[in-house]
Amino acid sequence: MDLLTANDRQGEYPPSYYAAMAEHLKPFPTAKGQLHCDVCVVGAGFMGLSTAYHLALRGYDVVLLDAQRVGFGASGRNGGQVGIGQRLDQENLEEMLGDEHACQLWDIGVQAVDLVRDLCKKPDVRTEFTDGIIHTAHRKRYHPHNHDYVAHMSTKYGYDKIRVLEAEECRHLVNSPAYHGGTLDMGAGHVDPFELVLGLARLAEKVGVRIFEQSRVTGIEEGEPATVNCTAASVKARYVVLGCNGYLGNMQKHTAQRVMPINNFIVSTEPIGPDAQEKIIRNNYAVADSKFVVNYFRFSKDNRLLFGGTESYGYKFSNDIASAVRKPMAEIFPQLKDIKIDHAWGGTLGITMNRMPHYERISGNILTLSGFSGSGVAMGTLSGQIAAETIAGQAERFDVMAKVPTKTFPGGPALRSPLLVLAMLWFSLRDKL
């Protein structure tokens, strides 16, 4: 199945709230003929645009290719949450990799949020960074771990921006009967992701990146230089960086064995006004809960609830995304069960078995960085900076990330869809128990 067109029209953004509200960039040209550059980057999401931008700042001649449009994929459709650290919490990373490696990964996760904050201060990036993510416990038995984790982060990492929310305060901040406590992390936050990705494109273009849209890559020939073949162009490059995440397909089969595409869905409600917003979620915090199939939500700048979640059985989007997402939204906020939904959309992201990004040198001059597993706003953006510094000869952070083992998914591409159905059914059942 071609995920680039299975659920979307060629060259068109999905019918999301973000796409409806943003001032779109003028279309970039399609790549044609023979092109030459220092670095060819494939994929114009957070990771690819950040790679191109940071390389151009270093003086590299960069060609950036996207099969659709800038920010078309998960980068322009997601919930906008900018979590700190990695997708796995530090205790799990310590157990899996040891204290020293886990500490290095924490530092990189902090740097990722810092980079997004800094980018949001640039005039070309038309979104603000709003502080605060609440992580809620959807089962009472999960809440004691919040105390342990906050203490652990303070003692071992000196991190003092997170605190415990007991049930009463949690329900004061998030007006829902569904939660039994949680944490408030002021080191994390949220942004408008589509505005961030459009801003990265403006920044990249200004420093000389040659951006090409609707330029599908059909194959890559290894060598020095490498050759990136498109439908109507061929690009000779000293280096190639793959930033395709959930839309990689079979372009690079070794990576495709380790990064699996899944779908997620979001709705935006009608505007409810600032006073009503404050009665739902106070202080404009973002929220994510403890379910494996996470519910995540926040308010837009025009007071709409943006609510994401629900599981996807297979790669095709639901025929009625609004109804599918309304169900968990109404379970969490019964007071919103009849609210009007103005936009409903889906998107494809890339996950790994252990939910940690997959970094790899395919050959000496071809890098792949993907599988951000829902943490792509921060880690995808930073990964581009890391890719750029690696090509420039500073590979310390790349090597820290690449040392995290990434297992292959069982069964290969042919069995992915049925295995995904079974997995999501199991985790959905587990969340309900």
LOGU-820828 format. One record per residue (C-alpha): residue number from 1; residue in three letters; x, y, z. Coordinates in steps of 0.001 Angstrom, whole numbers. Layout:
N
[node NUM; 'ALA'; [X; Y; Z]]
...
//
This chain:
433
[node 1; 'MET'; [0; 0; 0]]
[node 2; 'ASP'; [1270; 3454; -927]]
[node 3; 'LEU'; [860; 5433; 2287]]
[node 4; 'LEU'; [1577; 8693; 485]]
[node 5; 'THR'; [-1699; 8432; -1404]]
[node 6; 'ALA'; [-3705; 5745; 453]]
[node 7; 'ASN'; [-5477; 8332; 2629]]
[node 8; 'ASP'; [-4597; 11660; 996]]
[node 9; 'ARG'; [-4707; 13456; -2329]]
[node 10; 'GLN'; [-1490; 14118; -4211]]
[node 11; 'GLY'; [-184; 17611; -3533]]
[node 12; 'GLU'; [-2922; 18537; -1044]]
[node 13; 'TYR'; [-2728; 18992; 2692]]
[node 14; 'PRO'; [-5176; 16968; 4811]]
[node 15; 'PRO'; [-8371; 18660; 6068]]
[node 16; 'SER'; [-6845; 19508; 9434]]
[node 17; 'TYR'; [-7441; 22477; 11708]]
[node 18; 'TYR'; [-3813; 23464; 11184]]
[node 19; 'ALA'; [-4023; 23466; 7390]]
[node 20; 'ALA'; [-7305; 25397; 7502]]
[node 21; 'MET'; [-5866; 28198; 9654]]
[node 22; 'ALA'; [-2288; 28616; 8415]]
[node 23; 'GLU'; [-1009; 30842; 5629]]
[node 24; 'HIS'; [407; 28246; 3251]]
[node 25; 'LEU'; [3718; 28626; 1492]]
[node 26; 'LYS'; [3732; 28983; -2247]]
[node 27; 'PRO'; [4324; 25586; -3856]]
[node 28; 'PHE'; [7958; 24706; -4417]]
[node 29; 'PRO'; [8951; 23367; -7854]]
[node 30; 'THR'; [9215; 19718; -8802]]
[node 31; 'ALA'; [12764; 18408; -9239]]
[node 32; 'LYS'; [13671; 17901; -12896]]
[node 33; 'GLY'; [16791; 16885; -14784]]
[node 34; 'GLN'; [20281; 16367; -13384]]
[node 35; 'LEU'; [21008; 18069; -10046]]
[node 36; 'HIS'; [24210; 18154; -8021]]
[node 37; 'CYS'; [24698; 19094; -4357]]
[node 38; 'ASP'; [26708; 18409; -1248]]
[node 39; 'VAL'; [23782; 16808; 596]]
[node 40; 'CYS'; [20441; 15483; -615]]
[node 41; 'VAL'; [17804; 15266; 2131]]
[node 42; 'VAL'; [14692; 13158; 1559]]
[node 43; 'GLY'; [11539; 14183; 3440]]
[node 44; 'ALA'; [10412; 17732; 4283]]
[node 45; 'GLY'; [9102; 17263; 7807]]
[node 46; 'PHE'; [10714; 18374; 11068]]
[node 47; 'MET'; [13713; 16120; 10652]]
[node 48; 'GLY'; [14411; 16786; 6977]]
[node 49; 'LEU'; [13867; 20536; 7133]]
[node 50; 'SER'; [15953; 20844; 10287]]
[node 51; 'THR'; [18745; 18831; 8642]]
[node 52; 'ALA'; [18682; 21015; 5537]]
[node 53; 'TYR'; [18535; 24253; 7529]]
[node 54; 'HIS'; [21396; 23359; 9851]]
[node 55; 'LEU'; [23544; 22079; 6985]]
[node 56; 'ALA'; [22998; 25263; 4985]]
[node 57; 'LEU'; [23977; 27316; 8031]]
[node 58; 'ARG'; [27288; 25444; 7896]]
[node 59; 'GLY'; [27743; 26341; 4233]]
[node 60; 'TYR'; [26621; 23097; 2570]]
[node 61; 'ASP'; [24749; 23118; -730]]
[node 62; 'VAL'; [21541; 21198; 49]]
[node 63; 'VAL'; [18738; 19747; -2076]]
[node 64; 'LEU'; [15593; 18799; -147]]
[node 65; 'LEU'; [13064; 16452; -1792]]
[node 66; 'ASP'; [9513; 15667; -713]]
[node 67; 'ALA'; [7047; 13373; -2469]]
[node 68; 'GLN'; [4131; 15578; -1411]]
[node 69; 'ARG'; [4350; 19038; 153]]
[node 70; 'VAL'; [6418; 20594; 2928]]
[node 71; 'GLY'; [4939; 19463; 6265]]
[node 72; 'PHE'; [2469; 17129; 4555]]
[node 73; 'GLY'; [3173; 14171; 6859]]
[node 74; 'ALA'; [3051; 13694; 10624]]
[node 75; 'SER'; [5041; 16892; 11208]]
[node 76; 'GLY'; [2134; 19029; 10032]]
[node 77; 'ARG'; [-697; 16992; 11566]]
[node 78; 'ASN'; [279; 15966; 15099]]
[node 79; 'GLY'; [-897; 17064; 18536]]
[node 80; 'GLY'; [1845; 19650; 18946]]
[node 81; 'GLN'; [3118; 18332; 22284]]
[node 82; 'VAL'; [6808; 18902; 22936]]
[node 83; 'GLY'; [7769; 16366; 25573]]
[node 84; 'ILE'; [11111; 16473; 27338]]
[node 85; 'GLY'; [13523; 13566; 27454]]
[node 86; 'GLN'; [12959; 10512; 25296]]
[node 87; 'ARG'; [9812; 8548; 24437]]
[node 88; 'LEU'; [10814; 6005; 27122]]
[node 89; 'ASP'; [11145; 7333; 30644]]
[node 90; 'GLN'; [14527; 7455; 32336]]
[node 91; 'GLU'; [13939; 4471; 34610]]
[node 92; 'ASN'; [13265; 2257; 31607]]
[node 93; 'LEU'; [16301; 3615; 29796]]
[node 94; 'GLU'; [18523; 3000; 32824]]
[node 95; 'GLU'; [17329; -593; 33022]]
[node 96; 'MET'; [17767; -1141; 29288]]
[node 97; 'LEU'; [21042; 717; 28661]]
[node 98; 'GLY'; [22690; 1573; 31976]]
[node 99; 'ASP'; [22939; 4830; 33877]]
[node 100; 'GLU'; [25621; 6542; 31798]]
[node 101; 'HIS'; [23908; 5993; 28468]]
[node 102; 'ALA'; [20514; 6903; 29934]]
[node 103; 'CYS'; [21941; 10162; 31249]]
[node 104; 'GLN'; [23347; 11018; 27814]]
[node 105; 'LEU'; [19939; 10369; 26283]]
[node 106; 'TRP'; [18271; 12616; 28861]]
[node 107; 'ASP'; [20661; 15443; 27990]]
[node 108; 'ILE'; [19821; 15027; 24294]]
[node 109; 'GLY'; [16094; 15052; 25117]]
[node 110; 'VAL'; [16491; 18320; 27016]]
[node 111; 'GLN'; [18447; 19818; 24132]]
[node 112; 'ALA'; [15587; 18871; 21796]]
[node 113; 'VAL'; [13088; 20982; 23732]]
[node 114; 'ASP'; [15576; 23841; 23990]]
[node 115; 'LEU'; [15995; 23833; 20214]]
[node 116; 'VAL'; [12236; 23988; 19599]]
[node 117; 'ARG'; [11925; 26847; 22113]]
[node 118; 'ASP'; [14694; 28758; 20329]]
[node 119; 'LEU'; [13189; 28187; 16890]]
[node 120; 'CYS'; [9814; 29472; 18097]]
[node 121; 'LYS'; [11453; 32796; 18929]]
[node 122; 'LYS'; [12386; 33393; 15281]]
[node 123; 'PRO'; [10022; 35686; 13319]]
[node 124; 'ASP'; [9712; 33175; 10472]]
[node 125; 'VAL'; [8271; 30584; 12889]]
[node 126; 'ARG'; [4751; 31788; 13613]]
[node 127; 'THR'; [3941; 29804; 16726]]
[node 128; 'GLU'; [4659; 30357; 20369]]
[node 129; 'PHE'; [6042; 27756; 22750]]
[node 130; 'THR'; [3531; 27335; 25593]]
[node 131; 'ASP'; [4893; 25799; 28799]]
[node 132; 'GLY'; [3386; 22840; 30600]]
[node 133; 'ILE'; [2288; 19255; 29947]]
[node 134; 'ILE'; [163; 17331; 32442]]
[node 135; 'HIS'; [607; 13558; 32388]]
[node 136; 'THR'; [-2468; 11940; 33924]]
[node 137; 'ALA'; [-3002; 8505; 35476]]
[node 138; 'HIS'; [-6096; 6789; 34090]]
[node 139; 'ARG'; [-5888; 4101; 36799]]
[node 140; 'LYS'; [-5547; 4816; 40526]]
[node 141; 'ARG'; [-2890; 2116; 40870]]
[node 142; 'TYR'; [-632; 4026; 38457]]
[node 143; 'HIS'; [-443; 7179; 40562]]
[node 144; 'PRO'; [2100; 6059; 43215]]
[node 145; 'HIS'; [4676; 5748; 40445]]
[node 146; 'ASN'; [4313; 9478; 39785]]
[node 147; 'HIS'; [5759; 10170; 43249]]
[node 148; 'ASP'; [8616; 7753; 42622]]
[node 149; 'TYR'; [9411; 9201; 39216]]
[node 150; 'VAL'; [9408; 12839; 40307]]
[node 151; 'ALA'; [11722; 11963; 43192]]
[node 152; 'HIS'; [13966; 9954; 40884]]
[node 153; 'MET'; [14271; 12791; 38365]]
[node 154; 'SER'; [15077; 15283; 41107]]
[node 155; 'THR'; [17639; 13113; 42882]]
[node 156; 'LYS'; [19403; 11553; 39912]]
[node 157; 'TYR'; [19080; 14213; 37215]]
[node 158; 'GLY'; [18585; 17415; 39204]]
[node 159; 'TYR'; [15383; 18027; 37237]]
[node 160; 'ASP'; [13103; 20327; 39231]]
[node 161; 'LYS'; [10528; 21389; 36624]]
[node 162; 'ILE'; [8188; 18458; 37246]]
[node 163; 'ARG'; [5917; 17956; 40255]]
[node 164; 'VAL'; [3222; 15565; 41425]]
[node 165; 'LEU'; [-467; 16398; 41072]]
[node 166; 'GLU'; [-2686; 14620; 43572]]
[node 167; 'ALA'; [-6151; 13616; 42403]]
[node 168; 'GLU'; [-7924; 16752; 43645]]
[node 169; 'GLU'; [-5456; 19170; 42025]]
[node 170; 'CYS'; [-5320; 17091; 38867]]
[node 171; 'ARG'; [-9104; 17303; 38516]]
[node 172; 'HIS'; [-8957; 21033; 39266]]
[node 173; 'LEU'; [-6548; 21517; 36361]]
[node 174; 'VAL'; [-8125; 18936; 34039]]
[node 175; 'ASN'; [-11871; 18937; 34621]]
[node 176; 'SER'; [-12407; 15220; 34065]]
[node 177; 'PRO'; [-13558; 12324; 36257]]
[node 178; 'ALA'; [-11281; 9972; 34311]]
[node 179; 'TYR'; [-8017; 10702; 36103]]
[node 180; 'HIS'; [-6566; 9852; 39511]]
[node 181; 'GLY'; [-3562; 12137; 39747]]
[node 182; 'GLY'; [-562; 12869; 37598]]
[node 183; 'THR'; [2393; 15166; 37096]]
[node 184; 'LEU'; [2860; 18686; 35761]]
[node 185; 'ASP'; [6034; 19149; 33721]]
[node 186; 'MET'; [6874; 22795; 33084]]
[node 187; 'GLY'; [10008; 21873; 31153]]
[node 188; 'ALA'; [7792; 20529; 28379]]
[node 189; 'GLY'; [5127; 22348; 26383]]
[node 190; 'HIS'; [3199; 22629; 23149]]
[node 191; 'VAL'; [3244; 24430; 19795]]
[node 192; 'ASP'; [1291; 24623; 16556]]
[node 193; 'PRO'; [3234; 21940; 14658]]
[node 194; 'PHE'; [2200; 23013; 11165]]
[node 195; 'GLU'; [3356; 26571; 11815]]
[node 196; 'LEU'; [6645; 25179; 13168]]
[node 197; 'VAL'; [7264; 23077; 10069]]
[node 198; 'LEU'; [6318; 25946; 7729]]
[node 199; 'GLY'; [8649; 28182; 9706]]
[node 200; 'LEU'; [11494; 25701; 9278]]
[node 201; 'ALA'; [10855; 25745; 5537]]
[node 202; 'ARG'; [11040; 29569; 5479]]
[node 203; 'LEU'; [14295; 29459; 7430]]
[node 204; 'ALA'; [15759; 26776; 5185]]
[node 205; 'GLU'; [14849; 28604; 1985]]
[node 206; 'LYS'; [16356; 31847; 3299]]
[node 207; 'VAL'; [19750; 30197; 3877]]
[node 208; 'GLY'; [19818; 28710; 393]]
[node 209; 'VAL'; [18283; 25234; 618]]
[node 210; 'ARG'; [16812; 24142; -2722]]
[node 211; 'ILE'; [13408; 22696; -1816]]
[node 212; 'PHE'; [11484; 20514; -4253]]
[node 213; 'GLU'; [7934; 19276; -3690]]
[node 214; 'GLN'; [6014; 16471; -5423]]
[node 215; 'SER'; [9383; 14886; -6157]]
[node 216; 'ARG'; [9009; 11245; -5174]]
[node 217; 'VAL'; [12241; 9332; -4698]]
[node 218; 'THR'; [12180; 6056; -6611]]
[node 219; 'GLY'; [15545; 4693; -5549]]
[node 220; 'ILE'; [18968; 5457; -4142]]
[node 221; 'GLU'; [22222; 4219; -5676]]
[node 222; 'GLU'; [25023; 3953; -3134]]
[node 223; 'GLY'; [28396; 5345; -4073]]
[node 224; 'GLU'; [30584; 8398; -3832]]
[node 225; 'PRO'; [28712; 10389; -4892]]
[node 226; 'ALA'; [25392; 8692; -4182]]
[node 227; 'THR'; [22564; 9070; -6687]]
[node 228; 'VAL'; [19007; 9825; -5599]]
[node 229; 'ASN'; [16560; 9067; -8391]]
[node 230; 'CYS'; [13177; 10786; -8615]]
[node 231; 'THR'; [10337; 10485; -11083]]
[node 232; 'ALA'; [11688; 13345; -13196]]
[node 233; 'ALA'; [15145; 14033; -11742]]
[node 234; 'SER'; [18423; 12519; -10659]]
[node 235; 'VAL'; [20410; 14071; -7793]]
[node 236; 'LYS'; [24141; 13427; -7341]]
[node 237; 'ALA'; [25184; 14081; -3728]]
[node 238; 'ARG'; [28206; 13571; -1528]]
[node 239; 'TYR'; [25844; 12680; 1313]]
[node 240; 'VAL'; [22224; 11545; 1588]]
[node 241; 'VAL'; [19998; 11898; 4663]]
[node 242; 'LEU'; [16702; 10035; 4920]]
[node 243; 'GLY'; [14029; 11718; 7052]]
[node 244; 'CYS'; [10909; 9886; 5885]]
[node 245; 'ASN'; [9693; 8420; 9205]]
[node 246; 'GLY'; [6298; 6712; 8645]]
[node 247; 'TYR'; [6344; 7358; 4894]]
[node 248; 'LEU'; [9608; 5544; 4126]]
[node 249; 'GLY'; [7904; 2605; 2407]]
[node 250; 'ASN'; [10478; 255; 887]]
[node 251; 'MET'; [12911; 2993; -109]]
[node 252; 'GLN'; [15436; 1596; 2380]]
[node 253; 'LYS'; [14485; -1959; 3347]]
[node 254; 'HIS'; [16884; -2303; 6283]]
[node 255; 'THR'; [15305; 714; 7949]]
[node 256; 'ALA'; [11789; -394; 6968]]
[node 257; 'GLN'; [12293; -3569; 9007]]
[node 258; 'ARG'; [12761; -1417; 12108]]
[node 259; 'VAL'; [10378; 1507; 11577]]
[node 260; 'MET'; [6684; 698; 11222]]
[node 261; 'PRO'; [3988; 3133; 10048]]
[node 262; 'ILE'; [842; 3503; 12151]]
[node 263; 'ASN'; [-2040; 5961; 12012]]
[node 264; 'ASN'; [-3408; 8298; 14633]]
[node 265; 'PHE'; [-6380; 10664; 14598]]
[node 266; 'ILE'; [-7246; 14151; 15875]]
[node 267; 'VAL'; [-10320; 16360; 15958]]
[node 268; 'SER'; [-10782; 20035; 16653]]
[node 269; 'THR'; [-13978; 21300; 18217]]
[node 270; 'GLU'; [-15749; 24538; 17543]]
[node 271; 'PRO'; [-14299; 27526; 19465]]
[node 272; 'ILE'; [-15650; 27644; 23013]]
[node 273; 'GLY'; [-14178; 30919; 24288]]
[node 274; 'PRO'; [-11482; 31567; 26918]]
[node 275; 'ASP'; [-13756; 31270; 29969]]
[node 276; 'ALA'; [-15152; 27889; 28900]]
[node 277; 'GLN'; [-11647; 26737; 27987]]
[node 278; 'GLU'; [-10417; 27522; 31504]]
[node 279; 'LYS'; [-13173; 25325; 32921]]
[node 280; 'ILE'; [-11914; 22380; 30857]]
[node 281; 'ILE'; [-8110; 22716; 31148]]
[node 282; 'ARG'; [-6658; 25481; 33272]]
[node 283; 'ASN'; [-3609; 27575; 32387]]
[node 284; 'ASN'; [-3527; 26373; 28782]]
[node 285; 'TYR'; [-1588; 23223; 29621]]
[node 286; 'ALA'; [-1362; 20272; 27249]]
[node 287; 'VAL'; [-2425; 16860; 28564]]
[node 288; 'ALA'; [-1462; 13249; 27794]]
[node 289; 'ASP'; [-2740; 10232; 29698]]
[node 290; 'SER'; [-1223; 6934; 30812]]
[node 291; 'LYS'; [-2942; 4676; 28296]]
[node 292; 'PHE'; [-714; 2746; 25911]]
[node 293; 'VAL'; [-2930; 4046; 23114]]
[node 294; 'VAL'; [-2473; 7572; 24417]]
[node 295; 'ASN'; [-5176; 10226; 24535]]
[node 296; 'TYR'; [-3579; 13655; 24172]]
[node 297; 'PHE'; [-5211; 17051; 24020]]
[node 298; 'ARG'; [-4726; 20791; 24332]]
[node 299; 'PHE'; [-6414; 23998; 23256]]
[node 300; 'SER'; [-5637; 26018; 20156]]
[node 301; 'LYS'; [-5015; 29748; 20265]]
[node 302; 'ASP'; [-8639; 30316; 19208]]
[node 303; 'ASN'; [-10023; 28185; 22068]]
[node 304; 'ARG'; [-10766; 24942; 20250]]
[node 305; 'LEU'; [-10084; 21643; 21971]]
[node 306; 'LEU'; [-7650; 19630; 19854]]
[node 307; 'PHE'; [-8148; 16022; 20935]]
[node 308; 'GLY'; [-6058; 13134; 19617]]
[node 309; 'GLY'; [-6019; 9416; 20089]]
[node 310; 'THR'; [-7849; 6214; 19150]]
[node 311; 'GLU'; [-6261; 3161; 17616]]
[node 312; 'SER'; [-6039; 2342; 13919]]
[node 313; 'TYR'; [-6753; -1177; 12690]]
[node 314; 'GLY'; [-4785; -1248; 9464]]
[node 315; 'TYR'; [-3294; 1536; 7388]]
[node 316; 'LYS'; [-6475; 3022; 5931]]
[node 317; 'PHE'; [-8028; 5901; 7839]]
[node 318; 'SER'; [-11437; 5501; 9440]]
[node 319; 'ASN'; [-14403; 6494; 7272]]
[node 320; 'ASP'; [-15718; 8586; 10181]]
[node 321; 'ILE'; [-12769; 9971; 12136]]
[node 322; 'ALA'; [-14945; 12482; 13997]]
[node 323; 'SER'; [-17168; 9768; 15504]]
[node 324; 'ALA'; [-14205; 7549; 16339]]
[node 325; 'VAL'; [-12399; 10297; 18257]]
[node 326; 'ARG'; [-15547; 11730; 19834]]
[node 327; 'LYS'; [-15975; 8506; 21839]]
[node 328; 'PRO'; [-12816; 8812; 23991]]
[node 329; 'MET'; [-13210; 12605; 24133]]
[node 330; 'ALA'; [-16696; 12204; 25627]]
[node 331; 'GLU'; [-15432; 9584; 28099]]
[node 332; 'ILE'; [-12843; 12033; 29386]]
[node 333; 'PHE'; [-14999; 15151; 29110]]
[node 334; 'PRO'; [-18685; 14152; 29408]]
[node 335; 'GLN'; [-19588; 17845; 29386]]
[node 336; 'LEU'; [-18390; 17982; 25747]]
[node 337; 'LYS'; [-20279; 14949; 24430]]
[node 338; 'ASP'; [-22474; 17078; 22139]]
[node 339; 'ILE'; [-19939; 19725; 21148]]
[node 340; 'LYS'; [-19618; 20448; 17432]]
[node 341; 'ILE'; [-16516; 19064; 15718]]
[node 342; 'ASP'; [-15200; 21319; 12969]]
[node 343; 'HIS'; [-12200; 19337; 11725]]
[node 344; 'ALA'; [-11179; 15661; 11847]]
[node 345; 'TRP'; [-8050; 14197; 10301]]
[node 346; 'GLY'; [-5575; 11349; 10457]]
[node 347; 'GLY'; [-1847; 11015; 10005]]
[node 348; 'THR'; [860; 8401; 9673]]
[node 349; 'LEU'; [3820; 8280; 12029]]
[node 350; 'GLY'; [6746; 5908; 12402]]
[node 351; 'ILE'; [7275; 3745; 15483]]
[node 352; 'THR'; [9994; 1334; 16564]]
[node 353; 'MET'; [9730; -1772; 18729]]
[node 354; 'ASN'; [11202; 13; 21766]]
[node 355; 'ARG'; [9739; 3441; 20897]]
[node 356; 'MET'; [13228; 4966; 20597]]
[node 357; 'PRO'; [14384; 6697; 17399]]
[node 358; 'HIS'; [16320; 4618; 14891]]
[node 359; 'TYR'; [19648; 6191; 13869]]
[node 360; 'GLU'; [21877; 4385; 11409]]
[node 361; 'ARG'; [24601; 4854; 8822]]
[node 362; 'ILE'; [23360; 2890; 5844]]
[node 363; 'SER'; [26757; 3420; 4284]]
[node 364; 'GLY'; [29523; 5870; 4940]]
[node 365; 'ASN'; [27674; 8715; 3262]]
[node 366; 'ILE'; [23984; 7774; 3765]]
[node 367; 'LEU'; [22260; 8411; 7111]]
[node 368; 'THR'; [18756; 7512; 8255]]
[node 369; 'LEU'; [17066; 9011; 11324]]
[node 370; 'SER'; [13436; 8065; 11952]]
[node 371; 'GLY'; [10993; 6119; 14143]]
[node 372; 'PHE'; [10283; 8980; 16540]]
[node 373; 'SER'; [7244; 7133; 17915]]
[node 374; 'GLY'; [5194; 10178; 18797]]
[node 375; 'SER'; [8053; 12367; 20036]]
[node 376; 'GLY'; [8895; 13863; 16675]]
[node 377; 'VAL'; [8215; 17542; 17383]]
[node 378; 'ALA'; [11213; 17697; 19678]]
[node 379; 'MET'; [13336; 14719; 18689]]
[node 380; 'GLY'; [12672; 14984; 14966]]
[node 381; 'THR'; [13734; 18626; 14984]]
[node 382; 'LEU'; [16866; 17955; 17030]]
[node 383; 'SER'; [17693; 14908; 14899]]
[node 384; 'GLY'; [18081; 17229; 11937]]
[node 385; 'GLN'; [20617; 19296; 13830]]
[node 386; 'ILE'; [22407; 16081; 14834]]
[node 387; 'ALA'; [22447; 14825; 11230]]
[node 388; 'ALA'; [23988; 18111; 10093]]
[node 389; 'GLU'; [26736; 18045; 12705]]
[node 390; 'THR'; [27445; 14383; 11920]]
[node 391; 'ILE'; [28040; 15163; 8250]]
[node 392; 'ALA'; [30300; 18010; 9380]]
[node 393; 'GLY'; [32394; 15496; 11345]]
[node 394; 'GLN'; [30941; 15807; 14859]]
[node 395; 'ALA'; [29179; 12495; 15460]]
[node 396; 'GLU'; [29082; 12290; 19270]]
[node 397; 'ARG'; [25325; 12794; 19650]]
[node 398; 'PHE'; [24562; 10636; 16613]]
[node 399; 'ASP'; [26582; 7803; 18125]]
[node 400; 'VAL'; [24779; 8096; 21485]]
[node 401; 'MET'; [21458; 7670; 19712]]
[node 402; 'ALA'; [22698; 4988; 17306]]
[node 403; 'LYS'; [23923; 2819; 20210]]
[node 404; 'VAL'; [20306; 2261; 21282]]
[node 405; 'PRO'; [19445; -1141; 19784]]
[node 406; 'THR'; [16483; -1235; 17404]]
[node 407; 'LYS'; [14939; -4665; 16854]]
[node 408; 'THR'; [13235; -5660; 13643]]
[node 409; 'PHE'; [9480; -6069; 13547]]
[node 410; 'PRO'; [8495; -9714; 13090]]
[node 411; 'GLY'; [6992; -10969; 9871]]
[node 412; 'GLY'; [8237; -8366; 7419]]
[node 413; 'PRO'; [6065; -5876; 5486]]
[node 414; 'ALA'; [3563; -8528; 4334]]
[node 415; 'LEU'; [2497; -9327; 7898]]
[node 416; 'ARG'; [2656; -5828; 9306]]
[node 417; 'SER'; [-986; -4917; 8808]]
[node 418; 'PRO'; [-2463; -8044; 10467]]
[node 419; 'LEU'; [122; -7891; 13250]]
[node 420; 'LEU'; [-741; -4242; 13792]]
[node 421; 'VAL'; [-4418; -5147; 14138]]
[node 422; 'LEU'; [-3628; -7811; 16740]]
[node 423; 'ALA'; [-1258; -5543; 18648]]
[node 424; 'MET'; [-3633; -2607; 18772]]
[node 425; 'LEU'; [-6514; -4847; 19850]]
[node 426; 'TRP'; [-4378; -6215; 22666]]
[node 427; 'PHE'; [-3213; -2815; 23900]]
[node 428; 'SER'; [-6724; -1400; 23602]]
[node 429; 'LEU'; [-7962; -4271; 25777]]
[node 430; 'ARG'; [-5129; -3730; 28250]]
[node 431; 'ASP'; [-6020; -41; 28574]]
[node 432; 'LYS'; [-9585; -972; 29466]]
[node 433; 'LEU'; [-8653; -3502; 32161]]
//
